[in-house]
């Protein structure tokens, strides 16, 4: 086998890597949720501010 690949015999060495992976996936999910909520809030604010201009452009 190639020397840069390391597959441990003791599978308990995978536990810290799995924990880290789970933590990062949870953090990524929370971040995406926050970005989604902020985006929806900004979209609602934009529509309220420019409602009149949006309706004029549709009528043309």
Order of alpha helices (4+ residues) and beta strands (2+ residues): alpha-alpha
